[in-house]
Amino acid sequence: MKIELGNAARDKGHISNVRGLGTAIAFDCAQADSMQSWLLSRGIVVARVGENTLGIRPALILGPAHAANLREAVRNWHINHDSGR
C-alpha cells in the first residue's frame, strides 16, 4: 500500500510525504478535507491525523487489489470532485 501511494504521489502530485510502517500509513495532502471525502465516498476509510495529513490502517486481509484501488482513487481525485458519485 505504501508503494502504491508513493506511485500516486509521484504520478499526480496530489499527495506527498508518504510514510509509515507495516499497515500504519500516512500521507500529506494540501486539500485533506476534500481528499478524505473523496476516499470515504469510495469506501476507503481514512482519518485526519494532522492539519494536512490523512492516515490509513487497513485490515490485515489487505491484498494487492485493495492497494491498487486506493492508488486509483488517489490518482483520480480532483479538487472539484462530486463526492455524491
CYANA upper distance limits for C-alpha pairs under 8 A (distance plus 0.5 A):
  1 MET  CA      5 LEU  CA      6.68
  1 MET  CA     23 THR  CA      8.21
  1 MET  CA     64 PRO  CA      8.33
  1 MET  CA     67 ALA  CA      5.34
  1 MET  CA     68 ALA  CA      8.31
  1 MET  CA     70 LEU  CA      8.40
  2 LYS  CA      6 GLY  CA      6.59
  2 LYS  CA     18 VAL  CA      7.43
  2 LYS  CA     19 ARG  CA      7.61
  2 LYS  CA     20 GLY  CA      7.87
  2 LYS  CA     25 ILE  CA      7.25
  3 ILE  CA      7 ASN  CA      6.68
  4 GLU  CA      8 ALA  CA      6.79
  4 GLU  CA     67 ALA  CA      6.86
  4 GLU  CA     68 ALA  CA      7.16
  4 GLU  CA     70 LEU  CA      8.27
  4 GLU  CA     71 ARG  CA      5.99
  5 LEU  CA      9 ALA  CA      6.60
  5 LEU  CA     18 VAL  CA      7.26
  5 LEU  CA     70 LEU  CA      8.07
  5 LEU  CA     71 ARG  CA      6.19
  5 LEU  CA     74 VAL  CA      8.32
  6 GLY  CA     10 ARG  CA      6.67
  6 GLY  CA     16 SER  CA      8.38
  6 GLY  CA     18 VAL  CA      6.57
  7 ASN  CA     11 ASP  CA      6.52
  7 ASN  CA     71 ARG  CA      8.12
  8 ALA  CA     12 LYS  CA      6.37
  8 ALA  CA     13 GLY  CA      7.72
  8 ALA  CA     14 HIS  CA      8.36
  8 ALA  CA     15 ILE  CA      8.05
  8 ALA  CA     71 ARG  CA      6.32
  8 ALA  CA     72 GLU  CA      8.21
  8 ALA  CA     74 VAL  CA      7.06
  8 ALA  CA     75 ARG  CA      6.19
  9 ALA  CA     13 GLY  CA      5.31
  9 ALA  CA     14 HIS  CA      6.69
  9 ALA  CA     15 ILE  CA      5.52
  9 ALA  CA     16 SER  CA      6.12
  9 ALA  CA     18 VAL  CA      8.28
 11 ASP  CA     75 ARG  CA      8.15
 12 LYS  CA     75 ARG  CA      6.60
 14 HIS  CA     29 CYS  CA      6.89
 14 HIS  CA     30 ALA  CA      8.32
 14 HIS  CA     74 VAL  CA      7.97
 14 HIS  CA     75 ARG  CA      8.07
 14 HIS  CA     77 TRP  CA      8.36
 15 ILE  CA     27 PHE  CA      7.03
 15 ILE  CA     28 ASP  CA      6.05
 15 ILE  CA     29 CYS  CA      5.21
 15 ILE  CA     30 ALA  CA      8.05
 16 SER  CA     27 PHE  CA      6.49
 16 SER  CA     28 ASP  CA      5.65
 16 SER  CA     29 CYS  CA      6.95
 17 ASN  CA     27 PHE  CA      5.96
 17 ASN  CA     28 ASP  CA      6.27
 18 VAL  CA     25 ILE  CA      7.85
 18 VAL  CA     26 ALA  CA      6.43
 18 VAL  CA     27 PHE  CA      4.87
 18 VAL  CA     28 ASP  CA      7.46
 19 ARG  CA     25 ILE  CA      6.25
 19 ARG  CA     26 ALA  CA      5.97
 19 ARG  CA     27 PHE  CA      6.74
 20 GLY  CA     24 ALA  CA      6.02
 20 GLY  CA     25 ILE  CA      4.70
 20 GLY  CA     26 ALA  CA      6.52
 21 LEU  CA     25 ILE  CA      6.98
 23 THR  CA     56 ILE  CA      8.27
 23 THR  CA     57 ARG  CA      6.16
 23 THR  CA     58 PRO  CA      6.82
 23 THR  CA     60 LEU  CA      8.29
 24 ALA  CA     55 GLY  CA      7.93
 24 ALA  CA     56 ILE  CA      6.71
 24 ALA  CA     57 ARG  CA      5.38
 24 ALA  CA     58 PRO  CA      8.13
 25 ILE  CA     55 GLY  CA      6.21
 25 ILE  CA     56 ILE  CA      5.91
 25 ILE  CA     57 ARG  CA      6.96
 26 ALA  CA     53 THR  CA      7.18
 26 ALA  CA     54 LEU  CA      6.07
 26 ALA  CA     55 GLY  CA      4.63
 26 ALA  CA     56 ILE  CA      6.68
 27 PHE  CA     53 THR  CA      6.11
 27 PHE  CA     54 LEU  CA      6.10
 27 PHE  CA     55 GLY  CA      7.03
 28 ASP  CA     32 ALA  CA      7.96
 28 ASP  CA     52 ASN  CA      5.96
 28 ASP  CA     53 THR  CA      4.84
 28 ASP  CA     54 LEU  CA      6.79
 29 CYS  CA     35 MET  CA      7.94
 29 CYS  CA     52 ASN  CA      5.92
 29 CYS  CA     53 THR  CA      6.62
 29 CYS  CA     54 LEU  CA      7.91
 30 ALA  CA     52 ASN  CA      6.16
 31 GLN  CA     35 MET  CA      6.69
 31 GLN  CA     52 ASN  CA      7.53
 31 GLN  CA     79 ILE  CA      7.98
 32 ALA  CA     36 GLN  CA      6.40
 32 ALA  CA     48 ARG  CA      8.12
 32 ALA  CA     51 GLU  CA      8.31
 32 ALA  CA     52 ASN  CA      5.84
 32 ALA  CA     53 THR  CA      7.01
 32 ALA  CA     54 LEU  CA      7.25
 33 ASP  CA     37 SER  CA      6.77
 34 SER  CA     38 TRP  CA      6.67
 34 SER  CA     79 ILE  CA      7.22
 34 SER  CA     81 HIS  CA      8.49
 35 MET  CA     39 LEU  CA      6.66
 35 MET  CA     74 VAL  CA      8.33
 35 MET  CA     77 TRP  CA      7.44
 35 MET  CA     79 ILE  CA      8.39
 36 GLN  CA     40 LEU  CA      6.52
 36 GLN  CA     46 VAL  CA      6.90
 36 GLN  CA     47 ALA  CA      7.87
 36 GLN  CA     48 ARG  CA      8.23
 36 GLN  CA     54 LEU  CA      7.84
 37 SER  CA     41 SER  CA      6.55
 37 SER  CA     83 SER  CA      6.96
 38 TRP  CA     42 ARG  CA      7.11
 38 TRP  CA     73 ALA  CA      8.45
 38 TRP  CA     77 TRP  CA      7.32
 38 TRP  CA     81 HIS  CA      7.65
 38 TRP  CA     82 ASP  CA      8.39
 38 TRP  CA     83 SER  CA      6.02
 39 LEU  CA     43 GLY  CA      7.02
 39 LEU  CA     44 ILE  CA      5.62
 39 LEU  CA     45 VAL  CA      7.40
 39 LEU  CA     46 VAL  CA      7.75
 39 LEU  CA     73 ALA  CA      7.17
 39 LEU  CA     74 VAL  CA      8.06
 40 LEU  CA     44 ILE  CA      5.52
 40 LEU  CA     45 VAL  CA      6.01
 40 LEU  CA     46 VAL  CA      7.51
 41 SER  CA     83 SER  CA      6.25
 41 SER  CA     84 GLY  CA      7.57
 41 SER  CA     85 ARG  CA      8.18
 42 ARG  CA     73 ALA  CA      8.09
 44 ILE  CA     70 LEU  CA      7.68
 45 VAL  CA     56 ILE  CA      7.42
 46 VAL  CA     54 LEU  CA      6.72
 46 VAL  CA     55 GLY  CA      6.08
 46 VAL  CA     56 ILE  CA      5.44
 46 VAL  CA     57 ARG  CA      8.24
 47 ALA  CA     54 LEU  CA      5.97
 47 ALA  CA     55 GLY  CA      5.74
 47 ALA  CA     56 ILE  CA      7.04
 48 ARG  CA     52 ASN  CA      8.22
 48 ARG  CA     53 THR  CA      6.47
 48 ARG  CA     54 LEU  CA      5.18
 48 ARG  CA     55 GLY  CA      6.82
 49 VAL  CA     53 THR  CA      6.05
 49 VAL  CA     54 LEU  CA      6.06
 49 VAL  CA     55 GLY  CA      6.47
 50 GLY  CA     54 LEU  CA      7.44
 58 PRO  CA     62 LEU  CA      7.00
 62 LEU  CA     66 HIS  CA      6.58
 62 LEU  CA     67 ALA  CA      7.95
 63 GLY  CA     67 ALA  CA      7.08
 64 PRO  CA     68 ALA  CA      6.66
 65 ALA  CA     69 ASN  CA      6.62
 66 HIS  CA     70 LEU  CA      6.87
 67 ALA  CA     71 ARG  CA      6.73
 68 ALA  CA     72 GLU  CA      6.68
 69 ASN  CA     73 ALA  CA      6.68
 70 LEU  CA     74 VAL  CA      6.72
 71 ARG  CA     75 ARG  CA      6.65
 72 GLU  CA     76 ASN  CA      6.51
 73 ALA  CA     77 TRP  CA      6.72
 77 TRP  CA     81 HIS  CA      7.27
